[in-house]
Amino acid sequence: MARTALAALALALTAGCGIPASTPGARLTFLPDPPAARRGETLCASIAGSAPPTAARVWMPGMPHPVTTTPLAPDGQGASCGQVIFVMGGRWAVTLQGGDGSATVTVEVTE
């Protein structure tokens, strides 16, 4: 099941469902998909036309949860992957860092 954040993109990743980003060119996939709270996810990310991101900052806008920074490792296919855990369901923001810039993606996480 694909979820749309704000803009459609034309970049496919190898596994899971792609989540278009609020920043054009950025894309996330999660395994397992859809992302769920307290389960642990493999997040893979890419930014079209950019080197693979090196980290993902994850936070819940409007909530006091601390910001988590997850290192991402290149997967050899133009994306980078790392492990994330969402502490609760709801709307989360993911900012991809490194590569040739940054991009922010909004993700809906189920309970």
N, C-alpha and C positions, 0 to 999 in steps of 0.2 A: 504494500500500500504506500503510495507516494504522498508526501505532505508538502504543500507549498508554503513557504515563508512569505516572500513578497514578489520575487521575480523569477521567471523561468530561465533556465540555462541550457546550453547544448553541450554539456560535458558529462560523459558517462564514466562511472567507476565500476570496478569489477564485481562487487558483491553488495548485497543489501539494497535498500531503496535510497535514491539520492534526494537530498533536501536542497532545493534552490535557496539562495541566500538573499538577504537584504542588500548585500554588496554584489553587484554583477560580477560574474566569473567565479564566485566562491561556491563550493559544493561540499556537503557532508554525507557520509553514509554511516550507518550503525549496524553492528552485529552483536546480539540479535536485534531485529527490527520489528516493531517500533521500539524506540528507547523507553525504558520503564524505570521507575524510581527504585533505588536500593538494590539493583540487580548487578550492575557492572556491565559496561558496554565497551566494545572496541569501536572507537571513532576513527574514521578515515576521512581526510580532508584534502582538498585541492583548490587552487585558485588558477583559473584559466590564464595562460600567458605568463605565469609566474613560476619561480622555483617552488617546490613543495614546502609548505609551512613547517616550522620547527617546533611550534608550541601552540596549545589551545588554552585560552583563558576562559573559564566557565563560571557564570554567576547567574543569580536569579534577580532580575530587575525588581526593585521595590521591596525586596526582602533582605533581612540582615545576615543571610548566610555568607560565609567568607568566600572570596574569590579563590578558585582553585586553578593553578596553572599545571597543565599536563604536557610533558615533553612528547613530541611526535617524531617518529623515525620513518624515513623514506621507505616505501614499499616496492620501489623499482618500476612502478607503472605510472609515475607522475603524481602520486598522492603520498601522504604521510599518515601514519596510524599510531594510536596510543590508547590507553585504558582510562575511562572516566566512570564516575559513579555520581548519579543525580540523587540528592538526599530526599527529594520529594517530587511528586508530580506537579506539573504546571509549565508555565512558559519560562524557558531558560535562554540566555544569550551565550553564544560561543564566539569569541574573537580569535581568529587565526593569526598567528604572529610569525615573523620571519619570512623566509623566501625573499620576495621582492617587495614586500609591503604587508598590509594587514587587511582583514575583512571581517565583518560581523555577521553572524547568522543567528536567527531566532529559531528555537527548537521547542516543540510541544512534547512534554514527557508525560506518559501515563502513570497512574498509581500502581 
